[in-house]
Amino acid sequence: MNPLPTQEQQQALRRLPAVHRLLEHPIVKPYHDRIPHSYLSQCTADVLAMRRREILEHSLPGEVSETDLADRVVQNLRRWAEPRLKPSVNATGIILHTNLGRAVLSEEAADAISRIARSASNLEYRLEEGERGSRQDHVEELLQRLTGAEAAMVVNNNAAAVFLVLRALAEGKKVIVSRGQLVEIGGSFRVSEIMRESGARLVEVGTTNKTRERDVAEAITEETGLLLKVHTSNFKIIGFTEEVPRKAMVHLADQNGIPFFEDLGSGVLYDLKKHGIGDEPTVQECVRAGVDLLSFSGDKLLGGPQAGIIVGRKEWIQRLKRHQLARSLRVDKFTLAGLESTLRHYLNPEEAAQKIPTLHQILKPAEKLQKQAEQLKQLLSPEIGDFAHLEVIPSQSEVGGGSLPGVEMPTYCLAVTPVKGSVTGWEKKLRQAETPVIGRVSKDKLFFDLRTMEEADFPRVVQTFREVIATGEA
Ligand SMILES: *Cc1c(COP(=O)(O)O)cnc(C)c1O
C-alpha cells in the first residue's frame, strides 16, 4: 500500500494544471486544428496522470513547469501520430541485420508489393480457366525453374518451414541429426525444441565435431521418419571436424526409403563462391545432389521478403501442402508479390546481382566503397564544421543474419570523432532522429560503414546530421 502523500506532495498535486488549461497552452494550441479533440484531451490527461504518479511514487515535489508539461503532451501526440516502424539508415556494415529488418528489397519487388496492396488481385484465381487456384502457383513454377526441383511451396518463414516438414513427415517418428548441428539460431529457434514441438523424436548421432556416415547408418531403424541436416548458420567449427557428405546422406535416405531434409538456413540461388565469397553450395547444387527436401529463408541471402521456401520432391511437397498446418503458416499476398518479383531477377543472375540490394552490397568492391566514403565525407563536412573530426578508414564488414559465418569483406567507413559532446551522445541522437542513422561505436569513434549504405541514403544521412548538430550539444 502507498503511504499517505506528504504535505509537500499534496501541494505539488494541487499545483498541477487542469486538462482544459493545459490544452490551451500556446505549445499545444496549434494541434487543435490537426488532431481530434477527444484524442488530444486523452493525451493531455495521460501526461497529467503520469506526472501525478511521479509525484506520488518518487516523492518528487520538484517543479515541472506548465511549459514542460505542454512539451510532454506534444511529444505524446507525436508518439501516437507518427509511425513507430520507420525507414532507417543501416550504416552498421552488417548486410542482413536482423534488428534492422534483414533484406532490403529491390525497387521492383517493393513496387510489386505496393501494386498488389492497392488493388484486388488473382491471388487464388486462375485467370485462364476462371477457376479457383492456389496462391502457391505464382511462385512455384519460378522456384522449379530456378532450383531444378520438382515442386515448391512457400510459408511464413524458414522456422515455419522446418516445423511443417517435421510435423507433416515425422510426427511420432524419429529424426536423425548430427550433434554438431543441434544449433540455436537468433530469436530462440532451437533445433531440439522445434523438434519436440513438432512431435518428432530427436535422435542425436556422432559428436560435436565429428559425425561419420556409419553413425547415421547405425541409427536408422523402422521408426526413423527423416534424416535431417541443419546449416550451422551462425558459427563455424574449425579444426578436427568431419561431416557426413551430402551425397552419402542422400544415399542412406534412398536405401531406407525415407526423405532427407536439409535446412539450408540462408539458401543462396546466386553462386557467391564464384566471386571468392564463402563456400556455400547453391540451392541448385543441393537439388542436383539429390536432397529430397530443402528449406531456406526468403529474407536472408536470397534478398527478398520474409518467407520460408521449401523445394524438393513432388510426393513430399504434396503432403506438406495438404497438411492442416499449411493453412496456419501460409504467406500473404504482399510476401508473394515481393517474392515473385525477387525470384524473377534470378532468371538472369547478372540482373539479380545488380538489382537485389543484398547481393549488390555483398559484391560491392572496396574501391567503390572508398570513393563513396570520401563522397559522404565531402557532403557532411560543411554540416559538421568543428563539431567533430571526419576520416575515411578501411575496415571489415560481415553478411550477418546467420549467413556466411566467418566471412568478412574489406570495406571503408566514415569515422566520426566528436569534438563537442561524447561518442555515445552522438550515437544516441543519430539513433533517435526522425530518420535514424545506425552506425557502430568503437572506442572514441562512430563508424558508418559504406557497404550497407546506398548513395540514395546520403541526403537522409546529411539531414539527420543537420538535425543533430542543430541541437548544439550532441
Ligand atoms: C535463419 C535460420 C532459420 C530461421 O529462418 P527464419 O526465416 O528466420 O524463420 C532456420 N534454420 C536455419 C539454419 C537458419 O539459419
The ligand as an ORCA input file, in Angstrom:
! r2SCAN-3c Opt
* xyz 0 1
  C      17.746    -18.366    -40.081
  C      17.576    -19.803    -39.932
  C      16.335    -20.350    -39.604
  C      15.139    -19.480    -39.347
  O      14.742    -18.848    -40.527
  P      13.684    -17.626    -40.456
  O      13.406    -17.331    -41.900
  O      14.356    -16.534    -39.726
  O      12.493    -18.154    -39.753
  C      16.232    -21.696    -39.503
  N      17.282    -22.506    -39.694
  C      18.496    -22.018    -40.016
  C      19.630    -22.959    -40.209
  C      18.683    -20.647    -40.151
  O      19.875    -20.142    -40.459
*
